[in-house]
């Protein structure tokens, strides 16, 4: 009997995690094909923040598994650390949104620890933070953050140890089908036969799938983040998803500060060709100063730092805000993982596991029907893609 072959198209964190879990499950020959360098898309531009308290049961169950894998990988991967020292904080103005107020019973049932903190308690625990008096925070003690430039190479080295074949700078031009079933891929240089193909190409998904007649409702939006110069003294505080400011902050290595923001009043970024590159995305020049203005009272040291780098990428939202993950009905052997809103990095450890389970076992260890690629009506897809919208008009989903 011949050895099964699984091809992962896309070498970002979702694709690398899928390859890792397939190799652990001894799925056979595992091949990753990336059109550029590993992680060169949104993965290297990610904030790396992990929050395990989601707004659905499916998402929360998945993230609970995901944070456990971050801890395991922190022990397993040389050169990578999952920073869970202070958890993760979700900050809101006035009161928790109604969708969160109704979730505490779910969190308790699923064993997902959480705690609501007022502004005084936030200041007591992390004196460097100065939230407004009317602010309220949802604290996730399991949350934390990773440095993408540590995680990606550490995971890539592990894949080599596990025998995964990784090909960089080679674009997949076509998914090969025979009788409607996946047969392999054609790249710029070769044909690779396969029993299964997993598409983890993020913002490139729609043009990549188009020759197969496949389309799903999701949109891309611009995301910008900045890293400060080093400070002489470290600051102790958790990563903060500051919904009230439309962005986030976290500590960064070398006593730096990472500040990120969405472009809430900017139209979606349409990716119409697989030749697109993240370097094609143009940043808004005024956005950093505006983000600093919003955040500097909350984190006063922001007013004192200089800035070393800017990273611009895309985040992807489906029509209902949930990921699109699973097999494609009608194309046996084809699987997708995309549209992880701004939380692709946070989802990667469990998304890779779930995709590997679907490929090898034919089912996932938890119910992920809420992520099914086939959950959308054709009318929903057509209507969603026919409109051009601003980022503030999609479901609010942060990490």
C-alpha positions as CSV (number, residue, x, y, z in Angstrom):
1,X,0.0,0.0,0.0
2,X,1.4,3.4,-1.0
3,X,2.1,6.1,1.6
4,X,-0.7,8.8,1.8
5,X,0.4,12.3,0.8
6,X,-1.1,15.5,2.3
7,X,-0.3,18.9,0.8
8,X,-0.7,22.1,2.8
9,X,-0.9,25.1,0.6
10,X,0.3,28.1,2.6
11,X,3.2,28.4,5.0
12,X,1.7,30.7,7.6
13,X,1.1,29.7,11.2
14,X,-2.2,27.8,10.3
15,X,-0.4,25.8,7.6
16,X,2.6,25.1,9.8
17,X,0.5,24.0,12.7
18,X,-1.5,21.7,10.4
19,X,1.7,20.1,9.2
20,X,2.9,19.7,12.7
21,X,-0.2,17.9,13.8
22,X,-0.4,15.8,10.7
23,X,3.2,14.7,11.3
24,X,2.4,13.9,14.9
25,X,-0.5,11.8,13.8
26,X,1.8,10.0,11.3
27,X,-0.4,10.9,8.4
28,X,2.2,9.8,5.8
29,X,4.1,12.2,3.5
30,X,3.3,15.8,4.6
31,X,4.3,18.6,2.2
32,X,4.0,22.4,2.8
33,X,4.2,24.6,-0.2
34,X,4.6,28.4,0.3
35,X,4.7,30.9,-2.5
36,X,7.1,33.2,-0.6
37,X,9.0,32.7,2.7
38,X,7.4,30.9,5.6
39,X,5.3,33.3,7.6
40,X,5.8,36.1,5.2
41,X,2.0,36.9,4.9
42,X,0.0,38.0,7.9
43,X,1.6,35.6,10.3
44,X,4.8,37.6,10.7
45,X,2.7,40.8,11.0
46,X,0.5,39.4,13.7
47,X,0.3,40.7,17.3
48,X,0.6,37.2,18.6
49,X,-2.0,37.8,21.4
50,X,-4.0,34.8,22.6
51,X,-7.4,35.2,24.2
52,X,-9.4,32.0,25.2
53,X,-12.7,33.6,26.0
54,X,-14.7,33.6,22.8
55,X,-18.3,34.6,22.0
56,X,-19.6,31.1,21.0
57,X,-19.3,27.6,22.5
58,X,-17.4,26.4,19.4
59,X,-14.9,29.1,19.6
60,X,-14.4,28.8,23.4
61,X,-14.0,25.1,23.2
62,X,-11.4,25.4,20.4
63,X,-9.5,28.2,22.2
64,X,-9.3,26.1,25.4
65,X,-7.5,23.4,23.5
66,X,-5.4,26.0,21.7
67,X,-4.0,27.6,24.9
68,X,-3.0,24.2,26.2
69,X,-1.1,23.6,23.0
70,X,0.6,27.0,23.3
71,X,1.9,25.8,26.7
72,X,3.0,22.5,25.3
73,X,4.8,24.0,22.4
74,X,6.5,26.5,24.8
75,X,8.1,23.5,26.4
76,X,8.7,21.5,23.2
77,X,10.0,24.2,20.7
78,X,13.5,25.5,21.2
79,X,13.6,29.3,21.2
80,X,9.9,29.8,21.8
81,X,8.0,31.0,24.9
82,X,4.3,31.4,25.5
83,X,4.0,34.5,27.7
84,X,1.2,33.7,30.1
85,X,2.6,35.6,33.1
86,X,-0.3,38.1,33.3
87,X,-3.0,36.4,31.2
88,X,-4.9,38.6,28.8
89,X,-7.2,41.6,29.4
90,X,-10.2,42.7,27.4
91,X,-11.1,46.3,28.1
92,X,-14.5,47.9,27.5
93,X,-16.1,51.3,28.1
94,X,-18.9,51.5,30.7
95,X,-20.0,47.9,30.8
96,X,-19.4,44.5,29.2
97,X,-21.2,44.1,25.9
98,X,-24.4,42.1,26.2
99,X,-22.8,39.2,24.2
100,X,-20.2,38.8,27.0
101,X,-22.7,39.2,29.9
102,X,-24.5,36.2,28.6
103,X,-21.4,34.0,28.3
104,X,-20.3,33.5,31.9
105,X,-22.5,30.4,32.4
106,X,-20.9,29.0,29.2
107,X,-17.4,29.7,30.5
108,X,-18.2,28.1,33.8
109,X,-19.6,25.0,32.1
110,X,-16.6,24.7,29.9
111,X,-14.1,25.3,32.7
112,X,-12.8,28.5,31.1
113,X,-11.7,30.7,34.0
114,X,-12.6,34.4,33.7
115,X,-12.9,37.4,36.0
116,X,-14.5,40.8,35.7
117,X,-12.3,43.6,37.0
118,X,-13.2,47.3,37.5
119,X,-10.8,50.0,36.7
120,X,-9.5,50.2,40.3
121,X,-8.7,46.5,40.4
122,X,-6.9,46.8,37.0
123,X,-4.7,49.6,38.4
124,X,-4.0,47.7,41.6
125,X,-2.8,44.6,39.7
126,X,-0.9,46.4,37.0
127,X,0.0,49.9,38.3
128,X,1.4,51.0,34.9
129,X,-2.1,50.7,33.4
130,X,-4.5,53.6,33.9
131,X,-8.0,52.8,32.6
132,X,-10.8,55.3,32.8
133,X,-13.0,55.2,35.9
134,X,-15.9,53.8,34.0
135,X,-14.0,51.1,32.2
136,X,-14.6,47.4,32.9
137,X,-12.2,44.5,32.0
138,X,-12.7,40.8,31.3
139,X,-9.6,39.0,32.5
140,X,-8.6,35.7,30.9
141,X,-5.9,34.1,33.1
142,X,-5.2,31.5,30.4
143,X,-4.5,34.2,27.7
144,X,-1.1,35.6,26.9
145,X,1.1,36.3,23.8
146,X,3.8,34.9,21.6
147,X,6.5,36.6,19.6
148,X,5.8,35.6,15.9
149,X,9.5,35.9,15.0
150,X,10.3,33.3,17.6
151,X,7.3,31.0,17.1
152,X,7.5,30.7,13.3
153,X,11.1,29.6,13.0
154,X,10.9,27.4,16.0
155,X,7.9,25.6,14.6
156,X,9.6,25.3,11.2
157,X,12.6,23.7,12.7
158,X,10.3,21.2,14.4
159,X,8.7,20.3,11.1
160,X,12.1,19.5,9.7
161,X,12.8,17.2,12.7
162,X,9.4,15.5,12.1
163,X,10.2,14.8,8.4
164,X,7.8,17.4,6.9
165,X,8.8,18.5,3.4
166,X,8.8,22.3,3.2
167,X,9.0,24.1,-0.1
168,X,9.3,27.9,-0.1
169,X,9.2,30.4,-3.0
170,X,7.0,28.1,-5.1
171,X,3.5,29.0,-6.0
172,X,0.7,26.5,-6.3
173,X,-1.1,27.3,-9.6
174,X,-3.8,24.7,-9.6
175,X,-5.5,22.1,-7.4
176,X,-5.7,19.0,-9.5
177,X,-9.1,17.1,-9.6
178,X,-10.0,13.8,-11.1
179,X,-13.7,12.9,-11.1
180,X,-14.3,15.7,-8.7
181,X,-11.9,14.4,-6.2
182,X,-8.5,16.0,-5.2
183,X,-5.6,14.3,-7.0
184,X,-2.8,16.8,-6.1
185,X,-1.5,20.2,-7.1
186,X,0.4,21.8,-9.9
187,X,3.1,24.3,-8.9
188,X,5.2,26.6,-11.1
189,X,7.8,23.8,-11.2
190,X,6.2,20.4,-10.7
191,X,3.1,18.2,-10.2
192,X,2.7,16.7,-6.7
193,X,0.2,13.9,-6.4
194,X,-1.8,13.9,-3.1
195,X,-4.6,12.2,-1.3
196,X,-5.6,15.4,0.4
197,X,-5.0,19.1,0.0
198,X,-5.4,21.7,2.8
199,X,-5.8,25.3,1.8
200,X,-4.5,27.7,4.5
201,X,-3.8,30.7,2.2
202,X,-5.6,33.3,4.3
203,X,-6.3,36.4,2.2
204,X,-5.5,34.6,-1.0
205,X,-8.3,32.1,-0.6
206,X,-10.9,33.5,-2.9
207,X,-8.7,33.8,-6.0
208,X,-7.0,30.5,-5.1
209,X,-10.3,28.7,-4.9
210,X,-11.9,30.4,-7.9
211,X,-10.7,27.9,-10.6
212,X,-12.4,25.2,-8.6
213,X,-15.7,27.0,-8.7
214,X,-15.4,27.6,-4.9
215,X,-16.4,30.8,-3.1
216,X,-17.2,31.6,0.5
217,X,-18.3,35.0,2.1
218,X,-15.3,36.7,3.7
219,X,-13.6,40.0,3.4
220,X,-10.1,41.4,4.1
221,X,-9.3,44.5,6.1
222,X,-6.1,46.4,6.8
223,X,-4.4,46.0,10.1
224,X,-1.4,48.0,11.3
225,X,0.9,47.5,14.3
226,X,4.0,49.2,15.6
227,X,6.9,48.3,17.9
228,X,8.6,50.9,20.0
229,X,12.3,51.2,20.8
230,X,13.6,49.6,24.0
231,X,13.0,51.0,27.4
232,X,15.5,50.9,30.1
233,X,13.1,49.4,32.6
234,X,10.6,46.5,31.9
235,X,6.9,47.1,32.3
236,X,4.7,44.4,33.8
237,X,1.2,44.2,32.3
238,X,-0.9,41.7,30.3
239,X,-1.7,42.1,26.6
240,X,-4.8,44.2,26.4
241,X,-7.5,44.0,23.7
242,X,-8.8,47.6,24.2
243,X,-12.1,47.5,22.5
244,X,-12.9,51.0,23.7
245,X,-9.8,52.3,21.7
246,X,-10.2,50.1,18.6
247,X,-6.8,48.4,19.1
248,X,-4.5,46.6,21.5
249,X,-1.2,46.8,23.3
250,X,1.2,44.2,24.7
251,X,4.8,43.9,26.0
252,X,7.3,43.1,23.4
253,X,10.8,41.5,23.7
254,X,13.6,43.8,24.7
255,X,11.4,46.0,27.0
256,X,9.5,47.3,24.0
257,X,5.8,48.0,23.5
258,X,3.7,46.7,20.7
259,X,0.7,48.8,19.7
260,X,-1.8,47.7,17.1
261,X,-4.9,49.2,15.6
262,X,-7.6,48.4,13.0
263,X,-8.5,50.8,10.3
264,X,-12.1,51.1,11.3
265,X,-13.1,53.7,8.6
266,X,-11.2,52.1,5.8
267,X,-12.9,50.1,3.1
268,X,-12.1,46.4,2.8
269,X,-9.0,45.4,0.8
270,X,-9.9,43.3,-2.2
271,X,-7.5,40.5,-3.1
272,X,-8.3,39.5,-6.6
273,X,-5.1,37.6,-7.6
274,X,-2.8,35.0,-6.1
275,X,0.0,37.3,-7.2
276,X,-0.9,39.7,-4.4
277,X,1.7,40.3,-1.7
278,X,1.3,41.8,1.7
279,X,3.8,44.4,0.7
280,X,1.2,45.7,-1.7
281,X,-0.9,47.0,1.2
282,X,-0.5,50.7,1.8
283,X,-0.6,51.9,5.4
284,X,-2.4,55.0,6.6
285,X,0.4,57.4,7.6
286,X,-1.6,59.1,10.4
287,X,-2.8,56.0,12.1
288,X,0.1,55.5,14.6
289,X,-0.1,59.0,16.0
290,X,-3.9,58.6,16.4
291,X,-3.4,55.3,18.2
292,X,-0.9,56.8,20.5
293,X,-3.2,59.6,21.3
294,X,-6.0,57.2,22.2
295,X,-3.8,54.9,24.3
296,X,-1.3,57.2,26.1
297,X,-3.5,57.9,29.1
298,X,-4.2,54.2,29.5
299,X,-0.5,53.3,29.2
300,X,1.4,56.5,30.0
301,X,4.9,55.3,28.9
302,X,3.6,55.3,25.3
303,X,4.0,59.1,25.4
304,X,7.8,58.7,25.9
305,X,8.8,56.0,23.5
306,X,10.2,56.3,19.9
307,X,9.1,53.8,17.3
308,X,11.3,51.3,15.5
309,X,9.1,49.4,13.1
310,X,5.7,49.3,11.4
311,X,4.0,46.2,10.1
312,X,0.9,46.2,7.8
313,X,-1.1,43.2,6.9
314,X,-4.7,41.9,6.4
315,X,-7.2,40.3,8.7
316,X,-10.1,38.3,7.3
317,X,-13.7,38.2,8.5
318,X,-16.4,35.8,7.3
319,X,-20.1,37.0,7.0
320,X,-20.9,35.8,10.5
321,X,-17.5,36.5,12.0
322,X,-16.6,32.9,12.7
323,X,-13.7,31.0,11.1
324,X,-14.2,28.9,7.9
325,X,-12.6,25.5,8.7
326,X,-13.3,22.0,7.5
327,X,-13.8,19.8,4.4
328,X,-15.5,21.1,1.3
329,X,-18.7,19.2,0.5
330,X,-18.6,18.0,-3.1
331,X,-14.8,18.1,-3.4
332,X,-13.5,15.0,-1.5
333,X,-10.0,15.5,-0.2
334,X,-10.1,19.3,-0.1
335,X,-10.0,21.1,3.3
336,X,-9.8,24.8,4.1
337,X,-8.8,26.9,7.1
338,X,-9.3,30.7,6.8
339,X,-11.2,33.8,8.0
340,X,-9.9,33.7,11.5
341,X,-10.8,37.5,12.0
342,X,-7.9,39.1,13.8
343,X,-7.2,35.9,15.7
344,X,-5.4,33.7,13.2
345,X,-2.3,33.5,15.4
346,X,-4.4,32.7,18.5
347,X,-6.3,30.0,16.6
348,X,-3.3,28.4,14.9
349,X,-2.5,25.7,17.4
350,X,-6.0,24.3,17.6
351,X,-6.9,25.0,13.9
352,X,-4.0,22.9,12.8
353,X,-5.0,20.1,15.2
354,X,-8.6,20.2,14.0
355,X,-7.6,20.1,10.3
356,X,-5.2,17.2,10.9
357,X,-8.0,15.3,12.7
358,X,-10.4,15.8,9.8
359,X,-7.8,14.6,7.3
360,X,-6.6,11.6,9.2
361,X,-9.6,10.6,11.3
362,X,-12.5,11.9,9.2
363,X,-13.8,13.8,12.2
364,X,-12.8,16.4,14.8
365,X,-12.5,15.9,18.5
366,X,-15.0,18.7,19.2
367,X,-18.1,19.8,17.3
368,X,-17.0,22.5,14.8
369,X,-20.2,22.6,12.8
370,X,-20.2,26.4,13.6
371,X,-17.0,26.7,11.5
372,X,-18.2,24.6,8.6
373,X,-17.4,26.0,5.2
374,X,-20.8,24.8,4.0
375,X,-22.8,26.7,6.5
376,X,-23.5,29.6,4.2
377,X,-26.4,29.9,1.8
378,X,-25.4,30.9,-1.7
379,X,-27.5,34.1,-1.4
380,X,-25.5,35.0,1.7
381,X,-22.3,34.6,-0.1
382,X,-23.4,36.5,-3.1
383,X,-24.8,39.4,-1.1
384,X,-21.8,39.7,1.2
385,X,-19.3,39.7,-1.7
386,X,-21.4,42.1,-3.8
387,X,-21.1,44.9,-1.2
388,X,-18.1,47.0,-0.3
389,X,-18.0,47.8,3.4
390,X,-15.9,49.5,6.1
391,X,-14.1,47.5,8.8
392,X,-16.4,48.9,11.5
393,X,-19.3,47.3,9.7
394,X,-18.1,43.7,10.3
395,X,-18.6,41.8,13.5
396,X,-16.2,43.0,16.2
397,X,-13.7,40.2,16.7
398,X,-10.3,40.8,18.3
399,X,-7.7,38.0,18.7
